[in-house]
Every structure is written in structure tokens, then in C-alpha cells.
């Protein structure tokens, strides 16, 4: 993978000190440079070194996500919180537009789906028709396992595939099942296994990828 200038030199000294501390404490692993930067960012966000054993990447996740980000692919999220956390960096870096599933739930009438699953379904349908190839949307989940399951239902037999799915819904009901289904799929993914996750973690993953392209 092509290397890009590391933007950490533009970051606050306390952030830099935190990253250097994390690097000094991390045991050796089999992750590549970019995967380690994602891991470092997630440890910084969570304050928890144990997540190293939970973070999983598909073999093509980094290559496809960087290509999509550089191409200006849109980013679809399941929460407003994640969208807000991503928007500034993504918009300023390569003009990637960021959308929350909430944008598409105004006509929700309880169609045997959760509101977020309905929003993801509608959002993916609209964005995937407009953005194809290297511009295919990146989709991130930091809250809703039902929305992740719905997206997998849609793309399972479709010609339109996301550039990347970040699977980090948090909680206890259906969460681990949805993550395992993503891992077992043919999709490009970054997953935090177990019941761990959240909007902040999902957003931190994308921000680490965007940061790498500076």
C-alpha cells in the first residue's frame, strides 16, 4: 500500500504523547502499519489495551477503504453521534460526505424494522445508486446490530457492495451475532468482536483511516 504523510505532526502535543505511550506499551503483533494506527486510535478512544485481541480486519479492508476515502466516497453511519465525530475530518480531507441513517427515517411507519435499520436500508439504496466503484459508500455501525443485519441482507446477493463495513455495534442483544455474520461474509470489514463497540469507537476507526491519507 502507498504510504502517505502521517498527520500526527499536526495534532495536539497531549494526543501525540498519548499515542507514543500506547505504542510503548503495545506488545508486538501481526498487524500492518495502518492496522496498528487504527488499533492505537481505538485504544486512545477507549483507554483499554485489551481490545487488541478483539479487533479484526478482512484482508482487503485497508486497501479498499483508503482507495474509497481518496476517491471521495460518502460515509453512511447508524448514529448522529458518529456522523458528527467523522464529518469535520472527512469533509476537510477529501470532501467525503457523511450521512446519518436518521436522514431517511421521516417516513418510518414501523415496517417490521427498527428505525435505524429502516434508515440504513433507505440510505444505502439512495447512496449506492449514485456512488459506484471506488466511490461505493463506506458504512459504519456503532450502535445498531439490526441495522448491520439489514445491510448484510441487502448486499448479500447484490452487485453493489460497500467499500468497507465497520461493525462495532454495542450491547448484548444480537450484537455478537451480527458481528460474526459480517466476519463470515464476503464483505470488506473492520470488526470489534464481543459486546464492545459504540459510536465513538466506530468514528475513531474511520478517523484513523482518513488521518492516514494526509
GROMACS elastic network, one bead per residue, 0.5 to 0.9 nm:
[ bonds ]
;  ai    aj funct       b0    kb
    1    62     6  0.86854   500
    1    63     6  0.67360   500
    3     6     6  0.86383   500
    3   212     6  0.81593   500
    3   213     6  0.80001   500
    4     7     6  0.87635   500
    4   212     6  0.62958   500
    4   213     6  0.54140   500
    4   214     6  0.60944   500
    5     8     6  0.89293   500
    5   212     6  0.72386   500
    5   213     6  0.71042   500
    5   214     6  0.56359   500
    6     9     6  0.70744   500
    6    10     6  0.89411   500
    6   211     6  0.72106   500
    6   212     6  0.59355   500
    6   213     6  0.76127   500
    6   214     6  0.62717   500
    7    10     6  0.56408   500
    7    11     6  0.72763   500
    7   211     6  0.61661   500
    7   212     6  0.70398   500
    7   213     6  0.82465   500
    7   214     6  0.56885   500
    8    11     6  0.51470   500
    8    12     6  0.84026   500
    8    15     6  0.85971   500
    8    16     6  0.68773   500
    8   211     6  0.79542   500
    9    12     6  0.82974   500
    9    13     6  0.87299   500
    9    16     6  0.79515   500
   10    13     6  0.88331   500
   11    14     6  0.83277   500
   11    15     6  0.65247   500
   11    16     6  0.66050   500
   12    15     6  0.53004   500
   12    16     6  0.64069   500
   12    17     6  0.87412   500
   13    17     6  0.60608   500
   13    18     6  0.85356   500
   14    18     6  0.61439   500
   14    19     6  0.86830   500
   15    18     6  0.50156   500
   15    19     6  0.62676   500
   15    20     6  0.86579   500
   15    44     6  0.86292   500
   16    19     6  0.51208   500
   16    20     6  0.61897   500
   16    21     6  0.85444   500
   17    20     6  0.51179   500
   17    21     6  0.61193   500
   17    22     6  0.86191   500
   18    21     6  0.50395   500
   18    22     6  0.61722   500
   18    23     6  0.86483   500
   18    44     6  0.71632   500
   19    22     6  0.50142   500
   19    23     6  0.61598   500
   19    24     6  0.85823   500
   19    40     6  0.66994   500
   19    41     6  0.78027   500
   19    44     6  0.71975   500
   20    23     6  0.50991   500
   20    24     6  0.61932   500
   20    25     6  0.87946   500
   21    24     6  0.50998   500
   21    25     6  0.64383   500
   21    26     6  0.87870   500
   22    25     6  0.52661   500
   22    26     6  0.61190   500
   22    40     6  0.66028   500
   22    43     6  0.75746   500
   22    44     6  0.75790   500
   22    49     6  0.82645   500
   23    26     6  0.52849   500
   23    27     6  0.84240   500
   23    40     6  0.73305   500
   24    27     6  0.82835   500
   25    49     6  0.85974   500
   26    29     6  0.84036   500
   26    40     6  0.87675   500
   26    49     6  0.76150   500
   26    52     6  0.86689   500
   28    31     6  0.86947   500
   29    32     6  0.86145   500
   29    36     6  0.87216   500
   31    34     6  0.79491   500
   31    35     6  0.55599   500
   31    36     6  0.58518   500
   32    35     6  0.52803   500
   32    36     6  0.60938   500
   32    37     6  0.86948   500
   33    36     6  0.52437   500
   33    37     6  0.63759   500
   33    38     6  0.89099   500
   34    38     6  0.63733   500
   34    39     6  0.86379   500
   34    62     6  0.72310   500
   34   208     6  0.83165   500
   34   209     6  0.75029   500
   34   212     6  0.72164   500
   35    38     6  0.51340   500
   35    39     6  0.62467   500
   35    40     6  0.86599   500
   35    57     6  0.79336   500
   35    62     6  0.74195   500
   35   209     6  0.88992   500
   36    40     6  0.60093   500
   36    41     6  0.85021   500
   37    40     6  0.50339   500
   37    41     6  0.61704   500
   37    42     6  0.86122   500
   37   208     6  0.64883   500
   37   209     6  0.81266   500
   37   212     6  0.81243   500
   38    41     6  0.51843   500
   38    42     6  0.62510   500
   38    43     6  0.86892   500
   38   204     6  0.77363   500
   38   205     6  0.56916   500
   38   206     6  0.82851   500
   38   207     6  0.85121   500
   38   208     6  0.53408   500
   38   209     6  0.69632   500
   39    42     6  0.51195   500
   39    43     6  0.61710   500
   39    44     6  0.85324   500
   39    51     6  0.81541   500
   39    52     6  0.67228   500
   39    55     6  0.74319   500
   39   205     6  0.81227   500
   39   208     6  0.87880   500
   40    43     6  0.51269   500
   40    44     6  0.60925   500
   40    45     6  0.85698   500
   40    49     6  0.89197   500
   40    52     6  0.89660   500
   40   208     6  0.87791   500
   41    45     6  0.61272   500
   41    46     6  0.86291   500
   41   201     6  0.86420   500
   41   204     6  0.62919   500
   41   205     6  0.71196   500
   41   207     6  0.84947   500
   41   208     6  0.64124   500
   42    46     6  0.60312   500
   42    47     6  0.80380   500
   42    48     6  0.82801   500
   42    49     6  0.89411   500
   42    51     6  0.80439   500
   42    52     6  0.89718   500
   42   200     6  0.88411   500
   42   201     6  0.60598   500
   42   202     6  0.86417   500
   42   204     6  0.62288   500
   42   205     6  0.67999   500
   42   208     6  0.87174   500
   43    46     6  0.51426   500
   43    47     6  0.52388   500
   43    48     6  0.53186   500
   43    49     6  0.57524   500
   43    50     6  0.83750   500
   43    51     6  0.71275   500
   43    52     6  0.80410   500
   44    47     6  0.53150   500
   44    48     6  0.75932   500
   44    49     6  0.87869   500
   45    48     6  0.82082   500
   45   200     6  0.72420   500
   45   201     6  0.66499   500
   45   204     6  0.70879   500
   46    49     6  0.83189   500
   46    51     6  0.86637   500
   46   200     6  0.85701   500
   46   201     6  0.74093   500
   48    51     6  0.63236   500
   48    52     6  0.86708   500
   49    52     6  0.61521   500
   49    53     6  0.88025   500
   50    53     6  0.63144   500
   50    54     6  0.76710   500
   51    55     6  0.63866   500
   51   192     6  0.76605   500
   51   193     6  0.86396   500
   51   196     6  0.86051   500
   52    55     6  0.56975   500
   52    56     6  0.89045   500
   53    56     6  0.82053   500
   53   192     6  0.89311   500
   53   193     6  0.85670   500
   54   191     6  0.78511   500
   54   192     6  0.52985   500
   54   194     6  0.71098   500
   54   196     6  0.87469   500
   55   190     6  0.72649   500
   55   191     6  0.58341   500
   55   193     6  0.64082   500
   56   183     6  0.83112   500
   56   189     6  0.79477   500
   56   190     6  0.56969   500
   56   191     6  0.51440   500
   56   192     6  0.63413   500
   56   193     6  0.73808   500
   57    60     6  0.79494   500
   57    61     6  0.61852   500
   57    62     6  0.80138   500
   57   183     6  0.86215   500
   57   188     6  0.79257   500
   57   189     6  0.58644   500
   57   191     6  0.65498   500
   58    61     6  0.52430   500
   58    62     6  0.82498   500
   58   183     6  0.76650   500
   58   186     6  0.89794   500
   58   187     6  0.78956   500
   58   188     6  0.55843   500
   58   189     6  0.53551   500
   58   190     6  0.66035   500
   58   191     6  0.87385   500
   59    62     6  0.77457   500
   59    63     6  0.85792   500
   59   188     6  0.76575   500
   59   189     6  0.86360   500
   60    63     6  0.55116   500
   60    64     6  0.60401   500
   60    65     6  0.83788   500
   60   188     6  0.61566   500
   60   189     6  0.82241   500
   61    64     6  0.55009   500
   61    65     6  0.59653   500
   61    66     6  0.85342   500
   61   163     6  0.81616   500
   61   164     6  0.64056   500
   61   165     6  0.85998   500
   61   187     6  0.87265   500
   61   189     6  0.56491   500
   61   190     6  0.67829   500
   62    65     6  0.52161   500
   62    66     6  0.60557   500
   62    67     6  0.84964   500
   62   164     6  0.86448   500
   62   188     6  0.86416   500
   62   189     6  0.88921   500
   62   190     6  0.87731   500
   62   209     6  0.79327   500
   63    66     6  0.55049   500
   63    67     6  0.62895   500
   63    68     6  0.87085   500
   64    67     6  0.51782   500
   64    68     6  0.61280   500
   64    69     6  0.86350   500
   64   134     6  0.79761   500
   64   163     6  0.59762   500
   64   164     6  0.70254   500
   64   188     6  0.76994   500
   65    68     6  0.50452   500
   65    69     6  0.60796   500
   65    70     6  0.85664   500
   65   138     6  0.74771   500
   65   163     6  0.60084   500
   65   164     6  0.58797   500
   65   188     6  0.85374   500
   65   206     6  0.89475   500
   65   209     6  0.74996   500
   66    69     6  0.50908   500
   66    70     6  0.61044   500
   66    71     6  0.84706   500
   66   209     6  0.67317   500
   66   210     6  0.75118   500
   66   212     6  0.82397   500
   66   213     6  0.71239   500
   67    70     6  0.52754   500
   67    71     6  0.61418   500
   67    72     6  0.87716   500
   67    73     6  0.87990   500
   67   134     6  0.66059   500
   67   135     6  0.85884   500
   67   163     6  0.86517   500
   68    71     6  0.50334   500
   68    72     6  0.63237   500
   68    73     6  0.52171   500
   68    74     6  0.84725   500
   68   133     6  0.86609   500
   68   134     6  0.51997   500
   68   135     6  0.56180   500
   68   136     6  0.70745   500
   68   137     6  0.77933   500
   68   138     6  0.77098   500
   68   163     6  0.64207   500
   68   164     6  0.85636   500
   69    72     6  0.51830   500
   69    73     6  0.55972   500
   69    74     6  0.80813   500
   69    75     6  0.89662   500
   69    90     6  0.82288   500
   69    93     6  0.88236   500
   69    94     6  0.69162   500
   69    95     6  0.88223   500
   69    96     6  0.68887   500
   69   134     6  0.87003   500
   69   135     6  0.81145   500
   69   138     6  0.85165   500
   69   209     6  0.81501   500
   69   210     6  0.67712   500
   69   213     6  0.80752   500
   70    73     6  0.76120   500
   70    93     6  0.85910   500
   70    94     6  0.61500   500
   70    95     6  0.89823   500
   70    96     6  0.85734   500
   70   210     6  0.84843   500
   70   213     6  0.72823   500
   71    94     6  0.75277   500
   71    96     6  0.83583   500
   71   134     6  0.64329   500
   71   135     6  0.60515   500
   72    90     6  0.88558   500
   72    91     6  0.89921   500
   72    94     6  0.56072   500
   72    95     6  0.57697   500
   72    97     6  0.77148   500
   72   134     6  0.86108   500
   72   135     6  0.64453   500
   73    94     6  0.88380   500
   73    95     6  0.84274   500
   73    96     6  0.56392   500
   73    97     6  0.73849   500
   73   131     6  0.72636   500
   73   132     6  0.88237   500
   73   134     6  0.71433   500
   73   136     6  0.59608   500
   73   137     6  0.54786   500
   73   138     6  0.70129   500
   73   163     6  0.84019   500
   74    95     6  0.85986   500
   74    96     6  0.51010   500
   74    98     6  0.58268   500
   74    99     6  0.76114   500
   74   127     6  0.78791   500
   74   131     6  0.78932   500
   74   135     6  0.71919   500
   74   136     6  0.74054   500
   74   138     6  0.64064   500
   74   139     6  0.86325   500
   75    83     6  0.83897   500
   75    86     6  0.88292   500
   75    90     6  0.87413   500
   75    96     6  0.68892   500
   75    97     6  0.61876   500
   75    99     6  0.61488   500
   75   100     6  0.85452   500
   75   137     6  0.55382   500
   75   139     6  0.58087   500
   75   140     6  0.75508   500
   76    83     6  0.79110   500
   76    97     6  0.85538   500
   76    98     6  0.59728   500
   76   100     6  0.58648   500
   76   101     6  0.70248   500
   76   120     6  0.78119   500
   76   123     6  0.74365   500
   76   124     6  0.76382   500
   76   127     6  0.85573   500
   76   137     6  0.67455   500
   76   138     6  0.61855   500
   76   140     6  0.63461   500
   76   141     6  0.88063   500
   77    80     6  0.75007   500
   77    81     6  0.89775   500
   77    82     6  0.65673   500
   77    83     6  0.61661   500
   77    98     6  0.75692   500
   77    99     6  0.61382   500
   77   101     6  0.60929   500
   77   120     6  0.78313   500
   77   138     6  0.84851   500
   77   139     6  0.58100   500
   77   141     6  0.60586   500
   77   142     6  0.79286   500
   77   199     6  0.89311   500
   77   202     6  0.89870   500
   77   203     6  0.89112   500
   78    81     6  0.87906   500
   78    82     6  0.75919   500
   78    83     6  0.82220   500
   78    99     6  0.86513   500
   78   100     6  0.57510   500
   78   101     6  0.51457   500
   78   102     6  0.76024   500
   78   116     6  0.62997   500
   78   117     6  0.81753   500
   78   119     6  0.79421   500
   78   120     6  0.67805   500
   78   139     6  0.82331   500
   78   140     6  0.67045   500
   78   141     6  0.54565   500
   78   142     6  0.67770   500
   78   143     6  0.67341   500
   78   144     6  0.67759   500
   78   147     6  0.73488   500
   78   148     6  0.87297   500
   78   199     6  0.84126   500
   79    82     6  0.54898   500
   79    83     6  0.64619   500
   79    84     6  0.88592   500
   79    99     6  0.89726   500
   79   100     6  0.56559   500
   79   101     6  0.65583   500
   79   102     6  0.72075   500
   79   116     6  0.80567   500
   79   141     6  0.77676   500
   79   142     6  0.72169   500
   79   143     6  0.70233   500
   79   144     6  0.85023   500
   79   199     6  0.69251   500
   80    84     6  0.61509   500
   80    85     6  0.86000   500
   80    99     6  0.82449   500
   80   100     6  0.54640   500
   80   101     6  0.78018   500
   80   102     6  0.71574   500
   80   199     6  0.87244   500
   81    84     6  0.53239   500
   81    85     6  0.63091   500
   81    86     6  0.87989   500
   81   100     6  0.86569   500
   81   199     6  0.62915   500
   81   200     6  0.75844   500
   81   203     6  0.85762   500
   82    85     6  0.50491   500
   82    86     6  0.61988   500
   82    87     6  0.85128   500
   82   100     6  0.80140   500
   82   140     6  0.84790   500
   82   141     6  0.86242   500
   82   142     6  0.73574   500
   82   198     6  0.87611   500
   82   200     6  0.62770   500
   82   201     6  0.86207   500
   82   202     6  0.69882   500
   82   203     6  0.52209   500
   82   204     6  0.87212   500
   83    86     6  0.52745   500
   83    87     6  0.58517   500
   83    98     6  0.60631   500
   83    99     6  0.63418   500
   83   100     6  0.58830   500
   83   199     6  0.87205   500
   83   203     6  0.75501   500
   84    87     6  0.53883   500
   84    88     6  0.74568   500
   84    98     6  0.84105   500
   84   100     6  0.89288   500
   84   203     6  0.88124   500
   85    88     6  0.72208   500
   85    89     6  0.82984   500
   85   199     6  0.86136   500
   85   200     6  0.74321   500
   85   203     6  0.60451   500
   85   204     6  0.79790   500
   85   207     6  0.83828   500
   86    89     6  0.59767   500
   86    90     6  0.60104   500
   86    91     6  0.83872   500
   86    98     6  0.73089   500
   86   203     6  0.57663   500
   86   204     6  0.78607   500
   86   206     6  0.71108   500
   86   207     6  0.62990   500
   87    90     6  0.52211   500
   87    91     6  0.57143   500
   87    92     6  0.82324   500
   87    96     6  0.80727   500
   87    97     6  0.72552   500
   87    98     6  0.57597   500
   87    99     6  0.86649   500
   88    91     6  0.54482   500
   88    92     6  0.61028   500
   88    93     6  0.84518   500
   89    92     6  0.52930   500
   89    93     6  0.58890   500
   89    94     6  0.87123   500
   89    96     6  0.89468   500
   89   207     6  0.69529   500
   89   210     6  0.73308   500
   89   211     6  0.79648   500
   90    93     6  0.52591   500
   90    94     6  0.63607   500
   90    95     6  0.62760   500
   90    96     6  0.52617   500
   90    97     6  0.71641   500
   90    98     6  0.76093   500
   90   206     6  0.85882   500
   90   207     6  0.74936   500
   90   210     6  0.65800   500
   90   211     6  0.88920   500
   91    94     6  0.60960   500
   91    96     6  0.50751   500
   91    97     6  0.61494   500
   91    98     6  0.78263   500
   92    95     6  0.58853   500
   92    96     6  0.80427   500
   93    96     6  0.75942   500
   93   210     6  0.71927   500
   93   211     6  0.82065   500
   93   213     6  0.81267   500
   93   214     6  0.72080   500
   94   210     6  0.85459   500
   99   102     6  0.83096   500
   99   103     6  0.72232   500
   99   123     6  0.81910   500
  100   103     6  0.58755   500
  100   104     6  0.82289   500
  100   119     6  0.81847   500
  100   120     6  0.82746   500
  100   123     6  0.82880   500
  101   104     6  0.58192   500
  101   105     6  0.71179   500
  101   115     6  0.85747   500
  101   116     6  0.60911   500
  101   117     6  0.80723   500
  101   118     6  0.80025   500
  101   120     6  0.51486   500
  101   121     6  0.84460   500
  101   122     6  0.80821   500
  101   123     6  0.62860   500
  101   124     6  0.89602   500
  102   105     6  0.53966   500
  102   106     6  0.78254   500
  102   115     6  0.81018   500
  102   116     6  0.69959   500
  102   119     6  0.59857   500
  102   120     6  0.83865   500
  102   123     6  0.89986   500
  103   106     6  0.73534   500
  103   119     6  0.71024   500
  103   123     6  0.77877   500
  104   107     6  0.74417   500
  104   108     6  0.81338   500
  104   116     6  0.89589   500
  104   118     6  0.77310   500
  104   120     6  0.77252   500
  104   121     6  0.87291   500
  104   122     6  0.61352   500
  104   123     6  0.62105   500
  105   108     6  0.50440   500
  105   109     6  0.87989   500
  105   115     6  0.63846   500
  105   116     6  0.75834   500
  105   118     6  0.67472   500
  105   119     6  0.51565   500
  105   120     6  0.89242   500
  105   122     6  0.82114   500
  106   109     6  0.87466   500
  106   119     6  0.88514   500
  108   111     6  0.70990   500
  108   115     6  0.66815   500
  108   118     6  0.71459   500
  108   119     6  0.81877   500
  109   112     6  0.87851   500
  109   115     6  0.86955   500
  110   113     6  0.61675   500
  110   114     6  0.71106   500
  110   115     6  0.73583   500
  110   118     6  0.86732   500
  111   114     6  0.79967   500
  111   115     6  0.87772   500
  111   118     6  0.78084   500
  112   118     6  0.89316   500
  113   116     6  0.79832   500
  113   117     6  0.59556   500
  113   118     6  0.59096   500
  113   146     6  0.79782   500
  113   147     6  0.85894   500
  113   150     6  0.86643   500
  114   117     6  0.51931   500
  114   118     6  0.62075   500
  114   119     6  0.86153   500
  114   144     6  0.89120   500
  114   146     6  0.70309   500
  114   147     6  0.75866   500
  115   118     6  0.50991   500
  115   119     6  0.61356   500
  115   120     6  0.86539   500
  115   147     6  0.86045   500
  116   120     6  0.60914   500
  116   121     6  0.84620   500
  116   144     6  0.69395   500
  116   146     6  0.77892   500
  116   147     6  0.58331   500
  117   120     6  0.51423   500
  117   121     6  0.60967   500
  117   122     6  0.86528   500
  117   144     6  0.76042   500
  117   145     6  0.85706   500
  117   146     6  0.58718   500
  117   148     6  0.74062   500
  117   149     6  0.81329   500
  117   150     6  0.60365   500
  117   151     6  0.78373   500
  118   121     6  0.50663   500
  118   122     6  0.62251   500
  118   123     6  0.84208   500
  118   147     6  0.74284   500
  118   150     6  0.82282   500
  119   122     6  0.52037   500
  119   123     6  0.58075   500
  119   124     6  0.83163   500
  119   147     6  0.81972   500
  120   124     6  0.57667   500
  120   125     6  0.82785   500
  120   139     6  0.89052   500
  120   147     6  0.62687   500
  120   148     6  0.83511   500
  120   150     6  0.77935   500
  120   151     6  0.69954   500
  121   124     6  0.53700   500
  121   125     6  0.61643   500
  121   126     6  0.87586   500
  121   147     6  0.78470   500
  121   150     6  0.69035   500
  121   151     6  0.64973   500
  121   154     6  0.77620   500
  122   125     6  0.51378   500
  122   126     6  0.62916   500
  122   127     6  0.86397   500
  123   126     6  0.52897   500
  123   127     6  0.60362   500
  123   128     6  0.82645   500
  124   127     6  0.52054   500
  124   128     6  0.55842   500
  124   129     6  0.82100   500
  124   137     6  0.79543   500
  124   139     6  0.84823   500
  124   151     6  0.78513   500
  124   154     6  0.89971   500
  124   162     6  0.89564   500
  125   128     6  0.55425   500
  125   129     6  0.63360   500
  125   130     6  0.89591   500
  126   129     6  0.55428   500
  126   130     6  0.67143   500
  126   131     6  0.88763   500
  127   130     6  0.52105   500
  127   131     6  0.58910   500
  127   132     6  0.87734   500
  127   136     6  0.80838   500
  127   137     6  0.69650   500
  128   131     6  0.51336   500
  128   132     6  0.63236   500
  128   135     6  0.88908   500
  128   136     6  0.62963   500
  128   137     6  0.66512   500
  128   160     6  0.66984   500
  128   161     6  0.81279   500
  128   162     6  0.80545   500
  129   132     6  0.70319   500
  129   160     6  0.83204   500
  130   135     6  0.89381   500
  130   136     6  0.85831   500
  131   134     6  0.82449   500
  131   135     6  0.51836   500
  131   136     6  0.51008   500
  131   137     6  0.67942   500
  132   135     6  0.51505   500
  132   137     6  0.79465   500
  132   160     6  0.73489   500
  132   161     6  0.86292   500
  133   136     6  0.53759   500
  133   160     6  0.83511   500
  133   161     6  0.86091   500
  133   163     6  0.82422   500
  134   137     6  0.86020   500
  134   163     6  0.72033   500
  135   138     6  0.87129   500
  135   163     6  0.76566   500
  136   160     6  0.77692   500
  136   161     6  0.69864   500
  136   162     6  0.55062   500
  136   163     6  0.54184   500
  136   164     6  0.86634   500
  137   161     6  0.82924   500
  137   162     6  0.53533   500
  137   163     6  0.58500   500
  137   164     6  0.75198   500
  138   162     6  0.56745   500
  138   163     6  0.52582   500
  138   165     6  0.61145   500
  138   166     6  0.80155   500
  139   162     6  0.67703   500
  139   163     6  0.79526   500
  139   164     6  0.62940   500
  139   166     6  0.63945   500
  139   167     6  0.87104   500
  140   148     6  0.85775   500
  140   164     6  0.80315   500
  140   165     6  0.55881   500
  140   167     6  0.63470   500
  140   168     6  0.76436   500
  140   169     6  0.89693   500
  140   199     6  0.88298   500
  140   202     6  0.64219   500
  140   203     6  0.78844   500
  140   206     6  0.83455   500
  141   144     6  0.64146   500
  141   145     6  0.76992   500
  141   147     6  0.78120   500
  141   148     6  0.66626   500
  141   165     6  0.77229   500
  141   166     6  0.59029   500
  141   167     6  0.52567   500
  141   168     6  0.54360   500
  141   169     6  0.54553   500
  141   170     6  0.89250   500
  141   197     6  0.88721   500
  141   198     6  0.79330   500
  141   199     6  0.72314   500
  141   202     6  0.64734   500
  141   203     6  0.89502   500
  142   145     6  0.85814   500
  142   166     6  0.80862   500
  142   167     6  0.69928   500
  142   170     6  0.63975   500
  142   197     6  0.61020   500
  142   200     6  0.73173   500
  142   201     6  0.69925   500
  142   202     6  0.52275   500
  142   203     6  0.78424   500
  143   147     6  0.86469   500
  143   168     6  0.70773   500
  143   170     6  0.53404   500
  143   171     6  0.78202   500
  143   175     6  0.89585   500
  143   197     6  0.76212   500
  143   198     6  0.55759   500
  143   199     6  0.61963   500
  143   202     6  0.89667   500
  144   147     6  0.53163   500
  144   148     6  0.65508   500
  144   149     6  0.88162   500
  144   168     6  0.86504   500
  144   169     6  0.53357   500
  144   170     6  0.73278   500
  144   171     6  0.87302   500
  144   175     6  0.78996   500
  145   148     6  0.50050   500
  145   149     6  0.61282   500
  145   150     6  0.85468   500
  145   167     6  0.85190   500
  145   168     6  0.85475   500
  145   169     6  0.56286   500
  145   170     6  0.78234   500
  145   171     6  0.86543   500
  145   173     6  0.81416   500
  145   174     6  0.60522   500
  145   175     6  0.52283   500
  145   176     6  0.83723   500
  145   177     6  0.82818   500
  145   178     6  0.57220   500
  145   179     6  0.78701   500
  146   149     6  0.50369   500
  146   150     6  0.61218   500
  146   151     6  0.87160   500
  146   174     6  0.74508   500
  146   175     6  0.83317   500
  146   178     6  0.76569   500
  147   151     6  0.62605   500
  147   152     6  0.86566   500
  148   151     6  0.52357   500
  148   152     6  0.63133   500
  148   153     6  0.86742   500
  148   165     6  0.88207   500
  148   167     6  0.73488   500
  148   169     6  0.81107   500
  148   178     6  0.65780   500
  148   179     6  0.82021   500
  148   182     6  0.82514   500
  149   152     6  0.51319   500
  149   153     6  0.62126   500
  149   154     6  0.87818   500
  149   178     6  0.58440   500
  149   179     6  0.87486   500
  149   181     6  0.79882   500
  149   182     6  0.83072   500
  150   154     6  0.63547   500
  150   155     6  0.88529   500
  151   154     6  0.50785   500
  151   155     6  0.62284   500
  151   156     6  0.83481   500
  152   155     6  0.53088   500
  152   156     6  0.56566   500
  152   181     6  0.82534   500
  152   182     6  0.73458   500
  152   185     6  0.82653   500
  152   187     6  0.87337   500
  153   156     6  0.55311   500
  153   157     6  0.80273   500
  154   157     6  0.70619   500
  154   158     6  0.68541   500
  155   159     6  0.75461   500
  155   160     6  0.67173   500
  155   161     6  0.60708   500
  155   162     6  0.81062   500
  155   187     6  0.88275   500
  156   159     6  0.88681   500
  156   161     6  0.85574   500
  156   185     6  0.80320   500
  156   186     6  0.82611   500
  156   187     6  0.87447   500
  157   160     6  0.88286   500
  158   161     6  0.69795   500
  161   164     6  0.84239   500
  161   187     6  0.75323   500
  162   165     6  0.66288   500
  162   187     6  0.75545   500
  162   188     6  0.77088   500
  163   187     6  0.83553   500
  163   188     6  0.67784   500
  163   189     6  0.88265   500
  164   187     6  0.72210   500
  164   189     6  0.55170   500
  164   190     6  0.76812   500
  165   182     6  0.83235   500
  165   187     6  0.72163   500
  165   188     6  0.61975   500
  165   190     6  0.65426   500
  165   191     6  0.83002   500
  166   188     6  0.86123   500
  166   189     6  0.56290   500
  166   191     6  0.59343   500
  166   192     6  0.85186   500
  166   202     6  0.66005   500
  166   205     6  0.78514   500
  166   206     6  0.83086   500
  167   178     6  0.82040   500
  167   179     6  0.60680   500
  167   182     6  0.73618   500
  167   183     6  0.89577   500
  167   189     6  0.70104   500
  167   190     6  0.61747   500
  167   192     6  0.66777   500
  167   193     6  0.85336   500
  167   197     6  0.83176   500
  167   202     6  0.76005   500
  168   175     6  0.85118   500
  168   179     6  0.75260   500
  168   190     6  0.82149   500
  168   191     6  0.58879   500
  168   192     6  0.54752   500
  168   193     6  0.76739   500
  168   195     6  0.85888   500
  168   196     6  0.71629   500
  168   198     6  0.61115   500
  168   199     6  0.77756   500
  168   201     6  0.72465   500
  168   202     6  0.59141   500
  169   175     6  0.61990   500
  169   176     6  0.86309   500
  169   178     6  0.85042   500
  169   179     6  0.80025   500
  169   192     6  0.85222   500
  169   195     6  0.77193   500
  169   196     6  0.74180   500
  169   197     6  0.53875   500
  169   198     6  0.57074   500
  169   199     6  0.77229   500
  169   202     6  0.82645   500
  170   175     6  0.64001   500
  170   176     6  0.88051   500
  170   194     6  0.85926   500
  170   195     6  0.55308   500
  170   196     6  0.52774   500
  170   198     6  0.51149   500
  170   199     6  0.83833   500
  171   174     6  0.80158   500
  171   175     6  0.60453   500
  171   176     6  0.85809   500
  171   195     6  0.53087   500
  171   196     6  0.69313   500
  171   197     6  0.78832   500
  171   198     6  0.85182   500
  172   175     6  0.57751   500
  172   176     6  0.75205   500
  172   194     6  0.89547   500
  172   195     6  0.58931   500
  173   176     6  0.79223   500
  173   177     6  0.85621   500
  173   195     6  0.88514   500
  174   177     6  0.52740   500
  174   178     6  0.61086   500
  174   179     6  0.87184   500
  175   178     6  0.53481   500
  175   179     6  0.63753   500
  175   180     6  0.87345   500
  175   194     6  0.77073   500
  175   195     6  0.61356   500
  175   196     6  0.87764   500
  176   179     6  0.51278   500
  176   180     6  0.61134   500
  176   181     6  0.85487   500
  176   193     6  0.68850   500
  176   194     6  0.56064   500
  176   195     6  0.60424   500
  176   196     6  0.89948   500
  177   180     6  0.52155   500
  177   181     6  0.61816   500
  177   182     6  0.87269   500
  178   181     6  0.51069   500
  178   182     6  0.63502   500
  178   183     6  0.88014   500
  179   182     6  0.50968   500
  179   183     6  0.63000   500
  179   184     6  0.86650   500
  179   191     6  0.67540   500
  179   192     6  0.78833   500
  179   193     6  0.66876   500
  179   194     6  0.81592   500
  180   183     6  0.50010   500
  180   184     6  0.61145   500
  180   185     6  0.85538   500
  180   191     6  0.88411   500
  180   193     6  0.78726   500
  181   184     6  0.50846   500
  181   185     6  0.61503   500
  182   185     6  0.50847   500
  182   186     6  0.79596   500
  182   187     6  0.70092   500
  182   188     6  0.87678   500
  182   189     6  0.72543   500
  182   191     6  0.80938   500
  183   186     6  0.79384   500
  183   187     6  0.78205   500
  183   188     6  0.87261   500
  183   189     6  0.71382   500
  183   190     6  0.85537   500
  183   191     6  0.74823   500
  184   187     6  0.84643   500
  185   188     6  0.84994   500
  186   189     6  0.89526   500
  190   205     6  0.83758   500
  191   197     6  0.89384   500
  192   195     6  0.83744   500
  192   196     6  0.67152   500
  192   197     6  0.63978   500
  192   201     6  0.89314   500
  193   196     6  0.67838   500
  193   197     6  0.81833   500
  194   197     6  0.82670   500
  197   200     6  0.80005   500
  197   201     6  0.58954   500
  197   202     6  0.71164   500
  198   201     6  0.53884   500
  198   202     6  0.62977   500
  198   203     6  0.86392   500
  199   202     6  0.51335   500
  199   203     6  0.60038   500
  199   204     6  0.84276   500
  200   203     6  0.51597   500
  200   204     6  0.60089   500
  200   205     6  0.86722   500
  201   204     6  0.50150   500
  201   205     6  0.63167   500
  201   206     6  0.89784   500
  202   205     6  0.52392   500
  202   206     6  0.67662   500
  202   207     6  0.88357   500
  203   206     6  0.53180   500
  203   207     6  0.61387   500
  203   208     6  0.86051   500
  204   208     6  0.60568   500
  204   209     6  0.86576   500
  205   208     6  0.52587   500
  205   209     6  0.65073   500
  205   210     6  0.88446   500
  206   209     6  0.50754   500
  206   210     6  0.61691   500
  206   211     6  0.84688   500
  207   210     6  0.50368   500
  207   211     6  0.59057   500
  207   212     6  0.85390   500
  208   211     6  0.50502   500
  208   212     6  0.62956   500
  209   212     6  0.52319   500
  209   213     6  0.69744   500
  210   213     6  0.54527   500
  210   214     6  0.72319   500
  211   214     6  0.56272   500
